[in-house]
Amino acid sequence: MQTMKAIRIHAFGGPEVLVPEELPIPQAQDDEVVIRVLAASVNPVDYKTRAGRYPAVKPADLPVVLGRDVCGVIESCGTRAHNALRQGDPIHALLGRDRGGYAEYVVVKATEGTAPPRNLDPIQAAALPLAGLTAWQGLFDQGGLRQGQRVLIHGGAGGVGHFAVQFAKACGAYVATTVSGKDLDFVRGFGADQAIDYKEERFEAAVRDMDLVFDLIAGETQDRSWAVLKPGGILVSTLGPPDAAKARQHGMRGAGYMAQPNAAQLREIDGLVEAGKVRPAVERVFPLAEVAEAHRFLETSHPHGKTVLRVAA
Ligand SMILES: NC(=O)c1ccc[n+]([C@@H]2O[C@H](COP(=O)([O-])OP(=O)(O)OC[C@H]3O[C@@H](n4cnc5c(N)ncnc54)[C@H](OP(=O)(O)O)[C@@H]3O)[C@@H](O)[C@H]2O)c1
């Protein structure tokens, strides 16, 4: 049996529960492919899962390999793999929750992955799927954002936020975003029309009549957001559905959602990247062996953009 290196957790806890192991290389079934992973990005869901703070992963599910998005090269194909997915081709993907990308090989389903943009290296291409699809599905599927509308994005400098700012600008919306003072120029560089330092200024004093608030922060930030929406506006959150009673009380709508793998939407995002309208910002790259350090960095250092693991790139 051929084996590979992978990082698993056997218990919930701090970064020290991330342990390197030798596991069997997975096999492709039906329409799946097995990829040799070049890079995998680190997302907040990874450290929340590791810490036991992500309800979808329960103690009975352990041990698990973490890591939801990957870029790699197709190593082998299942018997019914889509014609477009051929051995030796590059691919990037948002994996379903049942597999992890902190590994040398992983199975990708046809509905999850597509060829990465030609103008990105594997590190940048691994940074795109989860954060990019979260931003896309939040703004467009949930929020129905259209050209000419006004959107406030809370947390515009983070992994999801910096894609949301760029997608909203690319669709022709007016974009305001809340960030730390150190990140004001970072989001302006992505085209934000209005960058608000949330530590210095109340966003209610800076914006109003928004069609959409895209909330990546929750708590008090979410609660205060009803005040800046126009009647009939919508508050979309990645952190659970906004309070339905409050939405009714304000005459607004609220929506919460979980980002889903979607190869077709990933291709649309890749098209914007190839057209030069969107670019992923990678703040730090760590070797796979330093995954615990990568978790500490993302969890505590207030980075902007994305954190990526170099597996073989
Ligand atoms: N539902 C889903 O499917 C889904 C998918 C992806 C992500 N998420 C969740 O969405 C959240 C954002 O994800 P991410 O990947 O973008 O995280 P991230 O990369 O850690 O970015 C979070 C950003 O928010 C900033 N921030 C913190 N407090 C803020 C505040 N009060 N106002 C404005 N900005 C603030 C942080 O910078 P400073 O600390 O320097 O201000 C950072 O730039 C996470 O909680 C994640 O778990 C959910």
The ligand as an ORCA input file, in Angstrom:
! r2SCAN-3c Opt
* xyz 0 1
  N     -20.442     30.332      6.237
  C     -19.392     29.989      5.504
  O     -19.482     29.129      4.633
  C     -18.061     30.677      5.741
  C     -17.081     30.591      4.748
  C     -15.885     31.292      4.937
  C     -15.684     32.036      6.111
  N     -16.645     32.043      7.058
  C     -16.434     32.835      8.289
  O     -16.403     34.207      7.907
  C     -15.473     34.917      8.729
  C     -14.473     35.649      7.844
  O     -13.656     34.694      7.174
  P     -12.259     35.144      6.556
  O     -11.649     33.957      5.923
  O     -12.437     36.366      5.758
  O     -11.461     35.509      7.922
  P     -10.090     36.312      8.099
  O      -9.224     36.099      6.905
  O      -9.580     35.964      9.445
  O     -10.540     37.850      8.050
  C     -11.278     38.483      9.044
  C     -11.027     39.986      8.885
  O     -11.902     40.739      9.712
  C     -11.165     41.799     10.336
  N     -11.933     42.220     11.497
  C     -11.947     41.725     12.762
  N     -12.859     42.368     13.512
  C     -13.471     43.277     12.697
  C     -14.538     44.216     12.869
  N     -15.158     44.361     14.052
  N     -14.921     44.953     11.803
  C     -14.327     44.826     10.593
  N     -13.301     43.956     10.361
  C     -12.895     43.183     11.410
  C      -9.810     41.172     10.571
  O      -8.743     42.095     10.673
  P      -8.329     42.846     12.038
  O      -8.471     41.858     13.153
  O      -6.931     43.305     11.800
  O      -9.307     43.971     12.093
  C      -9.614     40.405      9.252
  O      -9.115     41.257      8.225
  C     -14.810     33.863      9.639
  O     -15.422     33.902     10.905
  C     -15.096     32.554      8.954
  O     -15.142     31.451      9.821
  C     -17.826     31.384      6.910
*
